[in-house]
Amino acid sequence: MSKTSRVIFNPTDDELLEILRDAGYRVSVPCRRCGHPLTADHSVDRRLGPSCARREAA
């Protein structure tokens, strides 16, 4: 009986987001400050919504 080897791919969060976007999915992640769902690419990348970004900059 032969054993088959399995390749386990464990992507980082950023890699997974890129894979999903490339496949045509719209990605949503929670804002790290308030938890609101973010869908804009630049907000998803930084995990921070525009209102919370303004508050952090102040």
N, CA, C and O atoms as a Tripos MOL2 file, in Angstrom:
@<TRIPOS>MOLECULE
protein
  232   231    58     0     0
PROTEIN
NO_CHARGES

@<TRIPOS>ATOM
      1 N           0.8540   -1.1650    0.0000 N.3       1 MET1
      2 CA          0.0000    0.0000    0.0000 C.3       1 MET1
      3 C           0.9070    1.2380    0.0000 C.2       1 MET1
      4 O           1.7820    1.3690    0.8560 O.2       1 MET1
      5 N           0.6990    2.1280   -0.9460 N.am      2 SER2
      6 CA          1.5380    3.3300   -1.0060 C.3       2 SER2
      7 C           0.8180    4.4910   -0.3460 C.2       2 SER2
      8 O          -0.4050    4.6210   -0.4110 O.2       2 SER2
      9 N           1.6130    5.3190    0.2840 N.am      3 LYS3
     10 CA          1.0620    6.5080    0.9140 C.3       3 LYS3
     11 C           1.1580    7.6600   -0.0740 C.2       3 LYS3
     12 O           2.1550    7.8040   -0.7810 O.2       3 LYS3
     13 N           0.1300    8.4650   -0.1140 N.am      4 THR4
     14 CA          0.1720    9.6500   -0.9700 C.3       4 THR4
     15 C           0.5500   10.8410   -0.1190 C.2       4 THR4
     16 O           0.0960   10.9870    1.0160 O.2       4 THR4
     17 N           1.3760   11.6760   -0.6760 N.am      5 SER5
     18 CA          1.7640   12.8680    0.0780 C.3       5 SER5
     19 C           0.7880   13.9910   -0.2230 C.2       5 SER5
     20 O           0.3280   14.1600   -1.3520 O.2       5 SER5
     21 N           0.4920   14.7400    0.7990 N.am      6 ARG6
     22 CA         -0.4060   15.8840    0.6510 C.3       6 ARG6
     23 C           0.4000   17.1510    0.8450 C.2       6 ARG6
     24 O           1.2210   17.2610    1.7550 O.2       6 ARG6
     25 N           0.1450   18.0940   -0.0250 N.am      7 VAL7
     26 CA          0.7760   19.3930    0.1270 C.3       7 VAL7
     27 C          -0.2390   20.2910    0.8090 C.2       7 VAL7
     28 O          -1.3480   20.4840    0.3120 O.2       7 VAL7
     29 N           0.1440   20.8270    1.9350 N.am      8 ILE8
     30 CA         -0.7470   21.7030    2.6810 C.3       8 ILE8
     31 C          -0.3320   23.1390    2.4150 C.2       8 ILE8
     32 O           0.8090   23.5300    2.6610 O.2       8 ILE8
     33 N          -1.2660   23.9060    1.9140 N.am      9 PHE9
     34 CA         -1.0120   25.3170    1.6340 C.3       9 PHE9
     35 C          -1.7150   26.1280    2.7000 C.2       9 PHE9
     36 O          -2.9430   26.1170    2.7850 O.2       9 PHE9
     37 N          -0.9530   26.8250    3.5070 N.am     10 ASN10
     38 CA         -1.5090   27.6210    4.5870 C.3      10 ASN10
     39 C          -1.1370   29.0900    4.3360 C.2      10 ASN10
     40 O          -0.1390   29.5850    4.8600 O.2      10 ASN10
     41 N          -1.9580   29.7770    3.5230 N.am     11 PRO11
     42 CA         -1.6040   31.1550    3.1580 C.3      11 PRO11
     43 C          -1.7860   32.1240    4.3220 C.2      11 PRO11
     44 O          -2.5840   31.8920    5.2300 O.2      11 PRO11
     45 N          -1.0340   33.2010    4.2700 N.am     12 THR12
     46 CA         -1.2440   34.2670    5.2360 C.3      12 THR12
     47 C          -2.5370   34.9900    4.8710 C.2      12 THR12
     48 O          -3.0890   34.7680    3.7930 O.2      12 THR12
     49 N          -3.0130   35.8370    5.7440 N.am     13 ASP13
     50 CA         -4.2430   36.5850    5.4600 C.3      13 ASP13
     51 C          -4.1080   37.3950    4.1710 C.2      13 ASP13
     52 O          -5.0200   37.4010    3.3440 O.2      13 ASP13
     53 N          -2.9790   38.0750    3.9960 N.am     14 ASP14
     54 CA         -2.7860   38.8900    2.8000 C.3      14 ASP14
     55 C          -2.7610   38.0410    1.5380 C.2      14 ASP14
     56 O          -3.3200   38.4340    0.5140 O.2      14 ASP14
     57 N          -2.1170   36.8780    1.6030 N.am     15 GLU15
     58 CA         -2.0900   35.9820    0.4460 C.3      15 GLU15
     59 C          -3.4900   35.4820    0.1220 C.2      15 GLU15
     60 O          -3.8720   35.4040   -1.0450 O.2      15 GLU15
     61 N          -4.2460   35.1460    1.1460 N.am     16 LEU16
     62 CA         -5.6050   34.6530    0.9450 C.3      16 LEU16
     63 C          -6.4890   35.7320    0.3280 C.2      16 LEU16
     64 O          -7.2780   35.4430   -0.5720 O.2      16 LEU16
     65 N          -6.3660   36.9680    0.8010 N.am     17 LEU17
     66 CA         -7.1350   38.0680    0.2200 C.3      17 LEU17
     67 C          -6.8020   38.2340   -1.2550 C.2      17 LEU17
     68 O          -7.6970   38.4400   -2.0740 O.2      17 LEU17
     69 N          -5.5300   38.1470   -1.5970 N.am     18 GLU18
     70 CA         -5.1110   38.2870   -2.9930 C.3      18 GLU18
     71 C          -5.6640   37.1550   -3.8580 C.2      18 GLU18
     72 O          -6.1210   37.3930   -4.9760 O.2      18 GLU18
     73 N          -5.6240   35.9320   -3.3440 N.am     19 ILE19
     74 CA         -6.1560   34.7740   -4.0770 C.3      19 ILE19
     75 C          -7.6540   34.9560   -4.3280 C.2      19 ILE19
     76 O          -8.1330   34.7140   -5.4370 O.2      19 ILE19
     77 N          -8.3860   35.3760   -3.3110 N.am     20 LEU20
     78 CA         -9.8310   35.5540   -3.4540 C.3      20 LEU20
     79 C         -10.1630   36.6780   -4.4360 C.2      20 LEU20
     80 O         -11.0650   36.5340   -5.2610 O.2      20 LEU20
     81 N          -9.4430   37.7890   -4.3490 N.am     21 ARG21
     82 CA         -9.6760   38.9000   -5.2880 C.3      21 ARG21
     83 C          -9.3880   38.4730   -6.7190 C.2      21 ARG21
     84 O         -10.1500   38.7870   -7.6340 O.2      21 ARG21
     85 N          -8.2760   37.7480   -6.9120 N.am     22 ASP22
     86 CA         -7.9230   37.2750   -8.2460 C.3      22 ASP22
     87 C          -8.9780   36.3310   -8.8090 C.2      22 ASP22
     88 O          -9.1660   36.2520  -10.0230 O.2      22 ASP22
     89 N          -9.6640   35.6190   -7.9220 N.am     23 ALA23
     90 CA        -10.7140   34.6890   -8.3530 C.3      23 ALA23
     91 C         -12.0480   35.4000   -8.5880 C.2      23 ALA23
     92 O         -13.0290   34.7710   -8.9850 O.2      23 ALA23
     93 N         -12.0810   36.7230   -8.3400 N.am     24 GLY24
     94 CA        -13.2940   37.4790   -8.6100 C.3      24 GLY24
     95 C         -14.1990   37.6990   -7.4150 C.2      24 GLY24
     96 O         -15.2990   38.2300   -7.5640 O.2      24 GLY24
     97 N         -13.7570   37.3030   -6.2400 N.am     25 TYR25
     98 CA        -14.5630   37.5040   -5.0400 C.3      25 TYR25
     99 C         -14.4130   38.9280   -4.5250 C.2      25 TYR25
    100 O         -13.3500   39.5370   -4.6530 O.2      25 TYR25
    101 N         -15.4700   39.4440   -3.9530 N.am     26 ARG26
    102 CA        -15.4030   40.7220   -3.2510 C.3      26 ARG26
    103 C         -15.1710   40.3990   -1.7810 C.2      26 ARG26
    104 O         -15.9400   39.6580   -1.1690 O.2      26 ARG26
    105 N         -14.1260   40.9500   -1.2310 N.am     27 VAL27
    106 CA        -13.6820   40.5870    0.1070 C.3      27 VAL27
    107 C         -14.1550   41.6170    1.1170 C.2      27 VAL27
    108 O         -14.1350   42.8180    0.8490 O.2      27 VAL27
    109 N         -14.5810   41.1420    2.2780 N.am     28 SER28
    110 CA        -14.9800   42.0180    3.3750 C.3      28 SER28
    111 C         -14.2420   41.5770    4.6340 C.2      28 SER28
    112 O         -14.2190   40.3940    4.9730 O.2      28 SER28
    113 N         -13.6380   42.5500    5.3230 N.am     29 VAL29
    114 CA        -12.9780   42.2780    6.6000 C.3      29 VAL29
    115 C         -13.4650   43.2990    7.6090 C.2      29 VAL29
    116 O         -13.8850   44.3900    7.2220 O.2      29 VAL29
    117 N         -13.4210   42.9730    8.8990 N.am     30 PRO30
    118 CA        -13.8550   43.9520    9.9050 C.3      30 PRO30
    119 C         -12.7750   45.0160   10.1430 C.2      30 PRO30
    120 O         -11.5790   44.7260   10.1120 O.2      30 PRO30
    121 N         -13.2210   46.2430   10.3790 N.am     31 CYS31
    122 CA        -12.3120   47.3240   10.7460 C.3      31 CYS31
    123 C         -11.6620   46.9560   12.0790 C.2      31 CYS31
    124 O         -12.3400   46.5010   13.0000 O.2      31 CYS31
    125 N         -10.3490   47.1520   12.1790 N.am     32 ARG32
    126 CA         -9.6460   46.7740   13.4150 C.3      32 ARG32
    127 C          -9.9620   47.7110   14.5650 C.2      32 ARG32
    128 O          -9.6560   47.3960   15.7150 O.2      32 ARG32
    129 N         -10.5680   48.8590   14.2790 N.am     33 ARG33
    130 CA        -10.8810   49.8210   15.3460 C.3      33 ARG33
    131 C         -12.3290   49.6890   15.8240 C.2      33 ARG33
    132 O         -12.5900   49.6660   17.0270 O.2      33 ARG33
    133 N         -13.2840   49.6000   14.8620 N.am     34 CYS34
    134 CA        -14.7010   49.6050   15.2530 C.3      34 CYS34
    135 C         -15.4530   48.3230   14.8850 C.2      34 CYS34
    136 O         -16.5630   48.1030   15.3700 O.2      34 CYS34
    137 N         -14.8670   47.4780   14.0370 N.am     35 GLY35
    138 CA        -15.5130   46.2300   13.6630 C.3      35 GLY35
    139 C         -16.4570   46.3170   12.4770 C.2      35 GLY35
    140 O         -17.0130   45.2990   12.0650 O.2      35 GLY35
    141 N         -16.6550   47.5110   11.9150 N.am     36 HIS36
    142 CA        -17.5320   47.6860   10.7550 C.3      36 HIS36
    143 C         -16.9560   46.9180    9.5650 C.2      36 HIS36
    144 O         -15.7400   46.9100    9.3710 O.2      36 HIS36
    145 N         -17.8140   46.2690    8.7610 N.am     37 PRO37
    146 CA        -17.3020   45.5340    7.5990 C.3      37 PRO37
    147 C         -16.7330   46.4930    6.5400 C.2      37 PRO37
    148 O         -17.3580   47.5000    6.2060 O.2      37 PRO37
    149 N         -15.5630   46.1720    6.0280 N.am     38 LEU38
    150 CA        -14.8940   46.9900    5.0280 C.3      38 LEU38
    151 C         -14.8330   46.2230    3.7090 C.2      38 LEU38
    152 O         -14.5120   45.0350    3.6900 O.2      38 LEU38
    153 N         -15.1430   46.9070    2.6060 N.am     39 THR39
    154 CA        -15.0960   46.2580    1.3050 C.3      39 THR39
    155 C         -14.2000   46.9840    0.3030 C.2      39 THR39
    156 O         -13.7680   46.3720   -0.6740 O.2      39 THR39
    157 N         -13.9090   48.2670    0.5110 N.am     40 ALA40
    158 CA        -13.0300   49.0040   -0.3980 C.3      40 ALA40
    159 C         -11.6160   48.4310   -0.2830 C.2      40 ALA40
    160 O         -11.1240   48.1990    0.8210 O.2      40 ALA40
    161 N         -10.9670   48.2060   -1.4250 N.am     41 ASP41
    162 CA         -9.6580   47.5560   -1.4270 C.3      41 ASP41
    163 C          -8.6480   48.2330   -0.5060 C.2      41 ASP41
    164 O          -7.9490   47.5540    0.2460 O.2      41 ASP41
    165 N          -8.5620   49.5600   -0.5550 N.am     42 HIS42
    166 CA         -7.5720   50.2440    0.2760 C.3      42 HIS42
    167 C          -7.9030   50.1140    1.7640 C.2      42 HIS42
    168 O          -6.9960   50.0480    2.5930 O.2      42 HIS42
    169 N          -9.1840   50.0770    2.1070 N.am     43 SER43
    170 CA         -9.5780   49.8890    3.5120 C.3      43 SER43
    171 C          -9.3190   48.4540    3.9590 C.2      43 SER43
    172 O          -8.8710   48.2180    5.0810 O.2      43 SER43
    173 N          -9.6010   47.4990    3.0770 N.am     44 VAL44
    174 CA         -9.3590   46.0900    3.3920 C.3      44 VAL44
    175 C          -7.8620   45.8690    3.6080 C.2      44 VAL44
    176 O          -7.4620   45.1670    4.5370 O.2      44 VAL44
    177 N          -7.0330   46.4730    2.7450 N.am     45 ASP45
    178 CA         -5.5840   46.2910    2.8570 C.3      45 ASP45
    179 C          -5.0350   46.7960    4.1850 C.2      45 ASP45
    180 O          -4.1530   46.1720    4.7750 O.2      45 ASP45
    181 N          -5.5510   47.9100    4.6490 N.am     46 ARG46
    182 CA         -5.0280   48.4480    5.9160 C.3      46 ARG46
    183 C          -5.8770   48.0400    7.1160 C.2      46 ARG46
    184 O          -5.5330   48.3610    8.2540 O.2      46 ARG46
    185 N          -7.0010   47.3260    6.8700 N.am     47 ARG47
    186 CA         -7.9160   46.8530    7.9190 C.3      47 ARG47
    187 C          -8.4490   48.0100    8.7610 C.2      47 ARG47
    188 O          -8.6620   47.8730    9.9660 O.2      47 ARG47
    189 N          -8.6610   49.1540    8.1020 N.am     48 LEU48
    190 CA         -9.0910   50.3480    8.8020 C.3      48 LEU48
    191 C          -9.9770   51.1720    7.8640 C.2      48 LEU48
    192 O          -9.5700   51.5020    6.7500 O.2      48 LEU48
    193 N         -11.1890   51.5020    8.3200 N.am     49 GLY49
    194 CA        -12.1050   52.3000    7.5190 C.3      49 GLY49
    195 C         -11.7040   53.7590    7.4820 C.2      49 GLY49
    196 O         -10.8600   54.1850    8.2710 O.2      49 GLY49
    197 N         -12.2970   54.5440    6.5720 N.am     50 PRO50
    198 CA        -11.9150   55.9410    6.4170 C.3      50 PRO50
    199 C         -12.1990   56.7880    7.6540 C.2      50 PRO50
    200 O         -11.3810   57.6370    8.0130 O.2      50 PRO50
    201 N         -13.3190   56.5820    8.3050 N.am     51 SER51
    202 CA        -13.6420   57.3670    9.5170 C.3      51 SER51
    203 C         -12.6610   57.0580   10.6400 C.2      51 SER51
    204 O         -12.1910   57.9660   11.3240 O.2      51 SER51
    205 N         -12.3540   55.7900   10.8310 N.am     52 CYS52
    206 CA        -11.4220   55.4020   11.8790 C.3      52 CYS52
    207 C         -10.0060   55.8540   11.5380 C.2      52 CYS52
    208 O          -9.2330   56.1870   12.4370 O.2      52 CYS52
    209 N          -9.6530   55.8700   10.2530 N.am     53 ALA53
    210 CA         -8.3300   56.3560    9.8510 C.3      53 ALA53
    211 C          -8.1760   57.8330   10.1800 C.2      53 ALA53
    212 O          -7.1220   58.2700   10.6440 O.2      53 ALA53
    213 N          -9.2400   58.5990    9.9360 N.am     54 ARG54
    214 CA         -9.1950   60.0360   10.2850 C.3      54 ARG54
    215 C          -9.0440   60.2230   11.7960 C.2      54 ARG54
    216 O          -8.3010   61.0960   12.2460 O.2      54 ARG54
    217 N          -9.7450   59.4080   12.5690 N.am     55 ARG55
    218 CA         -9.6460   59.4990   14.0320 C.3      55 ARG55
    219 C          -8.2670   59.1330   14.5210 C.2      55 ARG55
    220 O          -7.7530   59.7530   15.4520 O.2      55 ARG55
    221 N          -7.6570   58.1330   13.9080 N.am     56 GLU56
    222 CA         -6.3030   57.7280   14.3190 C.3      56 GLU56
    223 C          -5.2710   58.7820   13.9460 C.2      56 GLU56
    224 O          -4.2790   58.9590   14.6530 O.2      56 GLU56
    225 N          -5.4980   59.4830   12.8370 N.am     57 ALA57
    226 CA         -4.5460   60.5020   12.3870 C.3      57 ALA57
    227 C          -4.6130   61.7450   13.2630 C.2      57 ALA57
    228 O          -3.6490   62.5050   13.3420 O.2      57 ALA57
    229 N          -5.7520   61.9540   13.9220 N.am     58 ALA58
    230 CA         -5.9180   63.1680   14.7520 C.3      58 ALA58
    231 C          -5.1840   63.0760   16.0630 C.2      58 ALA58
    232 O          -5.2280   64.0120   16.8620 O.2      58 ALA58
@<TRIPOS>BOND
     1     1     2 1
     2     2     3 1
     3     3     4 2
     4     3     5 am
     5     5     6 1
     6     6     7 1
     7     7     8 2
     8     7     9 am
     9     9    10 1
    10    10    11 1
    11    11    12 2
    12    11    13 am
    13    13    14 1
    14    14    15 1
    15    15    16 2
    16    15    17 am
    17    17    18 1
    18    18    19 1
    19    19    20 2
    20    19    21 am
    21    21    22 1
    22    22    23 1
    23    23    24 2
    24    23    25 am
    25    25    26 1
    26    26    27 1
    27    27    28 2
    28    27    29 am
    29    29    30 1
    30    30    31 1
    31    31    32 2
    32    31    33 am
    33    33    34 1
    34    34    35 1
    35    35    36 2
    36    35    37 am
    37    37    38 1
    38    38    39 1
    39    39    40 2
    40    39    41 am
    41    41    42 1
    42    42    43 1
    43    43    44 2
    44    43    45 am
    45    45    46 1
    46    46    47 1
    47    47    48 2
    48    47    49 am
    49    49    50 1
    50    50    51 1
    51    51    52 2
    52    51    53 am
    53    53    54 1
    54    54    55 1
    55    55    56 2
    56    55    57 am
    57    57    58 1
    58    58    59 1
    59    59    60 2
    60    59    61 am
    61    61    62 1
    62    62    63 1
    63    63    64 2
    64    63    65 am
    65    65    66 1
    66    66    67 1
    67    67    68 2
    68    67    69 am
    69    69    70 1
    70    70    71 1
    71    71    72 2
    72    71    73 am
    73    73    74 1
    74    74    75 1
    75    75    76 2
    76    75    77 am
    77    77    78 1
    78    78    79 1
    79    79    80 2
    80    79    81 am
    81    81    82 1
    82    82    83 1
    83    83    84 2
    84    83    85 am
    85    85    86 1
    86    86    87 1
    87    87    88 2
    88    87    89 am
    89    89    90 1
    90    90    91 1
    91    91    92 2
    92    91    93 am
    93    93    94 1
    94    94    95 1
    95    95    96 2
    96    95    97 am
    97    97    98 1
    98    98    99 1
    99    99   100 2
   100    99   101 am
   101   101   102 1
   102   102   103 1
   103   103   104 2
   104   103   105 am
   105   105   106 1
   106   106   107 1
   107   107   108 2
   108   107   109 am
   109   109   110 1
   110   110   111 1
   111   111   112 2
   112   111   113 am
   113   113   114 1
   114   114   115 1
   115   115   116 2
   116   115   117 am
   117   117   118 1
   118   118   119 1
   119   119   120 2
   120   119   121 am
   121   121   122 1
   122   122   123 1
   123   123   124 2
   124   123   125 am
   125   125   126 1
   126   126   127 1
   127   127   128 2
   128   127   129 am
   129   129   130 1
   130   130   131 1
   131   131   132 2
   132   131   133 am
   133   133   134 1
   134   134   135 1
   135   135   136 2
   136   135   137 am
   137   137   138 1
   138   138   139 1
   139   139   140 2
   140   139   141 am
   141   141   142 1
   142   142   143 1
   143   143   144 2
   144   143   145 am
   145   145   146 1
   146   146   147 1
   147   147   148 2
   148   147   149 am
   149   149   150 1
   150   150   151 1
   151   151   152 2
   152   151   153 am
   153   153   154 1
   154   154   155 1
   155   155   156 2
   156   155   157 am
   157   157   158 1
   158   158   159 1
   159   159   160 2
   160   159   161 am
   161   161   162 1
   162   162   163 1
   163   163   164 2
   164   163   165 am
   165   165   166 1
   166   166   167 1
   167   167   168 2
   168   167   169 am
   169   169   170 1
   170   170   171 1
   171   171   172 2
   172   171   173 am
   173   173   174 1
   174   174   175 1
   175   175   176 2
   176   175   177 am
   177   177   178 1
   178   178   179 1
   179   179   180 2
   180   179   181 am
   181   181   182 1
   182   182   183 1
   183   183   184 2
   184   183   185 am
   185   185   186 1
   186   186   187 1
   187   187   188 2
   188   187   189 am
   189   189   190 1
   190   190   191 1
   191   191   192 2
   192   191   193 am
   193   193   194 1
   194   194   195 1
   195   195   196 2
   196   195   197 am
   197   197   198 1
   198   198   199 1
   199   199   200 2
   200   199   201 am
   201   201   202 1
   202   202   203 1
   203   203   204 2
   204   203   205 am
   205   205   206 1
   206   206   207 1
   207   207   208 2
   208   207   209 am
   209   209   210 1
   210   210   211 1
   211   211   212 2
   212   211   213 am
   213   213   214 1
   214   214   215 1
   215   215   216 2
   216   215   217 am
   217   217   218 1
   218   218   219 1
   219   219   220 2
   220   219   221 am
   221   221   222 1
   222   222   223 1
   223   223   224 2
   224   223   225 am
   225   225   226 1
   226   226   227 1
   227   227   228 2
   228   227   229 am
   229   229   230 1
   230   230   231 1
   231   231   232 2
@<TRIPOS>SUBSTRUCTURE
     1 MET1         2 RESIDUE 1 A MET
     2 SER2         6 RESIDUE 1 A SER
     3 LYS3        10 RESIDUE 1 A LYS
     4 THR4        14 RESIDUE 1 A THR
     5 SER5        18 RESIDUE 1 A SER
     6 ARG6        22 RESIDUE 1 A ARG
     7 VAL7        26 RESIDUE 1 A VAL
     8 ILE8        30 RESIDUE 1 A ILE
     9 PHE9        34 RESIDUE 1 A PHE
    10 ASN10       38 RESIDUE 1 A ASN
    11 PRO11       42 RESIDUE 1 A PRO
    12 THR12       46 RESIDUE 1 A THR
    13 ASP13       50 RESIDUE 1 A ASP
    14 ASP14       54 RESIDUE 1 A ASP
    15 GLU15       58 RESIDUE 1 A GLU
    16 LEU16       62 RESIDUE 1 A LEU
    17 LEU17       66 RESIDUE 1 A LEU
    18 GLU18       70 RESIDUE 1 A GLU
    19 ILE19       74 RESIDUE 1 A ILE
    20 LEU20       78 RESIDUE 1 A LEU
    21 ARG21       82 RESIDUE 1 A ARG
    22 ASP22       86 RESIDUE 1 A ASP
    23 ALA23       90 RESIDUE 1 A ALA
    24 GLY24       94 RESIDUE 1 A GLY
    25 TYR25       98 RESIDUE 1 A TYR
    26 ARG26      102 RESIDUE 1 A ARG
    27 VAL27      106 RESIDUE 1 A VAL
    28 SER28      110 RESIDUE 1 A SER
    29 VAL29      114 RESIDUE 1 A VAL
    30 PRO30      118 RESIDUE 1 A PRO
    31 CYS31      122 RESIDUE 1 A CYS
    32 ARG32      126 RESIDUE 1 A ARG
    33 ARG33      130 RESIDUE 1 A ARG
    34 CYS34      134 RESIDUE 1 A CYS
    35 GLY35      138 RESIDUE 1 A GLY
    36 HIS36      142 RESIDUE 1 A HIS
    37 PRO37      146 RESIDUE 1 A PRO
    38 LEU38      150 RESIDUE 1 A LEU
    39 THR39      154 RESIDUE 1 A THR
    40 ALA40      158 RESIDUE 1 A ALA
    41 ASP41      162 RESIDUE 1 A ASP
    42 HIS42      166 RESIDUE 1 A HIS
    43 SER43      170 RESIDUE 1 A SER
    44 VAL44      174 RESIDUE 1 A VAL
    45 ASP45      178 RESIDUE 1 A ASP
    46 ARG46      182 RESIDUE 1 A ARG
    47 ARG47      186 RESIDUE 1 A ARG
    48 LEU48      190 RESIDUE 1 A LEU
    49 GLY49      194 RESIDUE 1 A GLY
    50 PRO50      198 RESIDUE 1 A PRO
    51 SER51      202 RESIDUE 1 A SER
    52 CYS52      206 RESIDUE 1 A CYS
    53 ALA53      210 RESIDUE 1 A ALA
    54 ARG54      214 RESIDUE 1 A ARG
    55 ARG55      218 RESIDUE 1 A ARG
    56 GLU56      222 RESIDUE 1 A GLU
    57 ALA57      226 RESIDUE 1 A ALA
    58 ALA58      230 RESIDUE 1 A ALA
